[in-house]
Structure formats: C-alpha cells, structure tokens
Amino acid sequence: MNTTRLSLFDHPFFLGFDRLEREFDRLKKTSDGYPPYNVEQTEENALRITVAVAGFTMDDLAVEIENNRLTIRGRQNEGDGTERIFLHRGIAARQFQRSFVLADGIEITGAKLDNGLLHIDMTRILPKSKARKIRIGGADNAGQDITIEGRE
C-alpha cells in the first residue's frame, strides 16, 4: 500500500519551507506530555510558562535559550547514598527535555522554582516605529515631504 503524505507545505506558495516542516514533525514526535505545563498571559505583553517538576530541585533543572528555542531539562540524581526498596513506585524520577519555540521579540525575564512548579516569565519587546520623513526633489528641485514607513 503506497500512501502519499500531504501537508500544508506542499502548496506552491510555501516553496522553501521544508526545513520548517521538518521542525514541526520533530516537535510532534518529541512531545510525550511529560512534564505537563501551562502557558498563560499574565499582562498585555507578558507570558508565563509553568512546568510541573515535582521532586526536582534547582540543581536538577537547566533552562537554556538558543536561537529562539527555550529548552528546559531535568535530571534527578537517583542515588542519595542509601539503598531503597520500593514496594510501589508511582512517582516518576525520569529525565526530561521540553522545548518551546519563541517568536522574535520575546525576552526571558526570569525563572523561579516554587512548590514543585517551575515558572518562566517572558515579555514581548515591541519594536520601535521606524517611520521617517524622506525628502523627494522634483525637476525644479523643490522638495515635498512624505512619510515612508520602514520596518526591519
């Protein structure tokens, strides 16, 4: 049975977006739901990601940002020097990695661990307007001011 996979990126308007499609596929495969998290808007231009990391200490966690990708890693030290015999083990003690792709202009303002929840706060930096006046000269060298809006 030969099946052809179609996606939004197969449309001719999206030529050259294959790298983005591969990134979406990779993110879908790595999302196993652990640890659970919330994303909330705390102010008009502020966001907070809250990750449930019960049992992890600050030394067990790492938060990094590189190329607009926020990555949270957790790894617990299993050995505390004592031999433990579990009759039931329902509390996960596994390592994890959770990544979030951040839009341009998002800046991390802080992170804190509170009662088993890791809170990462961020704000959206609004770009300054780059509107400026351009003088246009005519054939008689008399100029007229017009406004041209430019963005980076």
C-alpha positions, 0 to 999 in steps of 0.5 A: 500500500503506497500512501502519499503524505500531504501537508500544508507545505506542499502548496506552491506558495510555501516553496522553501519551507521544508526545513520548517516542516521538518521542525514541526514533525520533530516537535510532534514526535518529541512531545510525550506530555511529560512534564505537563505545563501551562502557558498563560498571559499574565499582562498585555505583553507578558507570558508565563510558562509553568512546568510541573517538576515535582521532586526536582530541585534547582540543581536538577533543572537547566533552562537554556535559550538558543536561537529562539528555542527555550529548552528546559531539562531535568535530571534527578540524581537517583542515588542519595547514598542509601539503598531503597526498596520500593514496594510501589513506585508511582512517582516518576524520577525520569529525565526530561527535555521540553522545548518551546519555540519563541517568536522574535521579540520575546525576552526571558525575564526570569525563572523561579522554582516554587512548590514543585512548579517551575515558572518562566516569565517572558515579555514581548519587546515591541519594536520601535516605529521606524517611520521617517520623513524622506525628502523627494526633489522634483525637476525644479528641485523643490522638495515635498515631504512624505512619510515612508514607513520602514520596518526591519 
